[in-house]
Amino acid sequence: QVQLVESGGGLVQPGGSLRLSCAASGSISSINVMGWYRQAPGKQRELVAVITSGSTTHYADSVKGRFTISRDNAKNTVYLQMNSLKPEDTAVYYCQASRGIYNYWGQGTQVTVSS
């Protein structure tokens, strides 16, 4: 099993920044991909950004140039730096880890972008 704990969400004004963190614990060896997804009210969960064990990254078009995903292997932690936030970025953000055929999810952290 892999446990994922997110932190860093909150309320921010449009144009502001937040950094989300996701700490992994448990059977973390062989985790090959970690990422962030989000789900807004009434919408399906969607990919935001992912990073492989080799630090290859992929971003949704809607966040390219504004969000940056990174990982600290020594701390077993993945980060999502979110800049130039927009109201449409408001959602619950979930951390996800893939280990072989298994996918693990965190409990989610709320991000609200509003003036």
C-alpha positions as a Markdown table, in Angstrom:
| # | Residue | x | y | z |
|---|---|---|---|---|
| 1 | Gln | 0.0 | 0.0 | 0.0 |
| 2 | Val | 1.0 | 3.6 | -0.6 |
| 3 | Gln | -0.3 | 6.5 | 1.5 |
| 4 | Leu | -0.5 | 10.0 | 0.0 |
| 5 | Val | -1.1 | 13.1 | 2.1 |
| 6 | Glu | -1.7 | 16.4 | 0.3 |
| 7 | Ser | -1.3 | 19.8 | 1.8 |
| 8 | Gly | -1.1 | 23.5 | 0.7 |
| 9 | Gly | -4.5 | 24.2 | -0.6 |
| 10 | Gly | -6.5 | 27.3 | 0.3 |
| 11 | Leu | -8.2 | 30.5 | -0.8 |
| 12 | Val | -6.2 | 32.8 | -3.1 |
| 13 | Gln | -7.1 | 35.8 | -5.3 |
| 14 | Pro | -6.9 | 35.6 | -9.1 |
| 15 | Gly | -3.3 | 36.0 | -10.2 |
| 16 | Gly | -2.0 | 34.6 | -7.0 |
| 17 | Ser | 0.1 | 31.5 | -6.3 |
| 18 | Leu | -0.1 | 28.4 | -4.2 |
| 19 | Arg | 2.2 | 25.4 | -3.8 |
| 20 | Leu | 0.7 | 22.0 | -3.2 |
| 21 | Ser | 2.7 | 19.2 | -1.6 |
| 22 | Cys | 2.1 | 15.4 | -1.6 |
| 23 | Ala | 4.0 | 13.2 | 0.8 |
| 24 | Ala | 4.2 | 9.5 | -0.1 |
| 25 | Ser | 4.7 | 6.7 | 2.5 |
| 26 | Gly | 4.4 | 3.0 | 2.7 |
| 27 | Ser | 5.4 | 0.8 | -0.2 |
| 28 | Ile | 6.9 | 3.6 | -2.2 |
| 29 | Ser | 9.6 | 1.7 | -4.0 |
| 30 | Ser | 8.9 | 1.3 | -7.7 |
| 31 | Ile | 6.5 | 4.2 | -7.8 |
| 32 | Asn | 7.1 | 5.3 | -11.4 |
| 33 | Val | 4.7 | 8.1 | -12.0 |
| 34 | Met | 3.2 | 10.7 | -9.6 |
| 35 | Gly | 0.8 | 13.4 | -10.5 |
| 36 | Trp | -1.9 | 15.8 | -9.7 |
| 37 | Tyr | -5.5 | 15.7 | -10.8 |
| 38 | Arg | -8.4 | 18.0 | -10.1 |
| 39 | Gln | -12.1 | 17.9 | -9.9 |
| 40 | Ala | -14.4 | 20.9 | -10.0 |
| 41 | Pro | -18.0 | 20.8 | -8.9 |
| 42 | Gly | -20.2 | 19.1 | -11.5 |
| 43 | Lys | -17.2 | 18.1 | -13.7 |
| 44 | Gln | -15.1 | 15.0 | -14.2 |
| 45 | Arg | -11.7 | 14.5 | -12.6 |
| 46 | Glu | -9.0 | 15.7 | -15.0 |
| 47 | Leu | -5.2 | 15.4 | -15.2 |
| 48 | Val | -3.3 | 18.5 | -14.3 |
| 49 | Ala | 0.3 | 17.4 | -14.4 |
| 50 | Val | 2.4 | 14.2 | -14.0 |
| 51 | Ile | 6.1 | 13.5 | -13.4 |
| 52 | Thr | 7.9 | 10.2 | -14.0 |
| 53 | Ser | 10.7 | 8.7 | -11.9 |
| 54 | Gly | 13.0 | 10.1 | -14.5 |
| 55 | Ser | 11.6 | 13.5 | -14.1 |
| 56 | Thr | 9.8 | 13.7 | -17.4 |
| 57 | Thr | 6.8 | 15.9 | -17.1 |
| 58 | His | 3.5 | 16.4 | -18.8 |
| 59 | Tyr | 0.9 | 19.1 | -18.3 |
| 60 | Ala | -2.7 | 19.8 | -19.3 |
| 61 | Asp | -2.9 | 22.5 | -21.9 |
| 62 | Ser | -4.9 | 24.7 | -19.5 |
| 63 | Val | -2.1 | 24.9 | -17.0 |
| 64 | Lys | 1.0 | 25.0 | -19.3 |
| 65 | Gly | 3.3 | 27.9 | -18.5 |
| 66 | Arg | 1.5 | 28.5 | -15.1 |
| 67 | Phe | 2.0 | 25.3 | -13.1 |
| 68 | Thr | 5.2 | 23.4 | -12.4 |
| 69 | Ile | 5.4 | 19.9 | -11.1 |
| 70 | Ser | 8.5 | 18.7 | -9.3 |
| 71 | Arg | 9.6 | 15.8 | -7.0 |
| 72 | Asp | 12.0 | 15.4 | -4.2 |
| 73 | Asn | 12.9 | 11.7 | -4.2 |
| 74 | Ala | 14.8 | 12.1 | -0.9 |
| 75 | Lys | 11.6 | 13.3 | 0.8 |
| 76 | Asn | 9.2 | 11.1 | -1.3 |
| 77 | Thr | 7.3 | 14.3 | -2.0 |
| 78 | Val | 5.8 | 15.8 | -5.1 |
| 79 | Tyr | 5.0 | 19.5 | -5.5 |
| 80 | Leu | 2.7 | 21.5 | -7.7 |
| 81 | Gln | 3.7 | 25.2 | -7.9 |
| 82 | Met | 0.7 | 27.1 | -9.2 |
| 83 | Asn | 1.1 | 30.6 | -10.5 |
| 84 | Ser | -1.2 | 33.1 | -12.2 |
| 85 | Leu | -4.2 | 31.3 | -10.7 |
| 86 | Lys | -7.6 | 31.8 | -12.4 |
| 87 | Pro | -11.1 | 31.3 | -11.0 |
| 88 | Glu | -11.4 | 28.3 | -13.3 |
| 89 | Asp | -8.6 | 26.6 | -11.4 |
| 90 | Thr | -10.9 | 26.2 | -8.5 |
| 91 | Ala | -11.3 | 22.5 | -7.7 |
| 92 | Val | -10.3 | 19.8 | -5.3 |
| 93 | Tyr | -6.8 | 18.7 | -6.2 |
| 94 | Tyr | -5.8 | 15.1 | -5.8 |
| 95 | Cys | -2.3 | 13.5 | -5.7 |
| 96 | Gln | -2.0 | 10.2 | -7.5 |
| 97 | Ala | 0.8 | 7.6 | -7.6 |
| 98 | Ser | 1.2 | 4.7 | -9.9 |
| 99 | Arg | 3.1 | 1.6 | -8.9 |
| 100 | Gly | 2.9 | -1.1 | -11.5 |
| 101 | Ile | -0.7 | -1.8 | -12.2 |
| 102 | Tyr | -1.8 | -0.1 | -9.0 |
| 103 | Asn | -3.0 | 3.5 | -8.6 |
| 104 | Tyr | -3.2 | 5.3 | -5.3 |
| 105 | Trp | -5.0 | 8.5 | -4.4 |
| 106 | Gly | -4.7 | 11.1 | -1.7 |
| 107 | Gln | -7.7 | 12.5 | 0.1 |
| 108 | Gly | -7.7 | 15.8 | -1.9 |
| 109 | Thr | -7.1 | 19.4 | -1.0 |
| 110 | Gln | -9.4 | 22.3 | -1.9 |
| 111 | Val | -8.1 | 25.2 | -4.0 |
| 112 | Thr | -10.4 | 28.2 | -4.3 |
| 113 | Val | -9.5 | 31.1 | -6.6 |
| 114 | Ser | -11.7 | 34.0 | -5.9 |
| 115 | Ser | -11.7 | 37.7 | -5.2 |
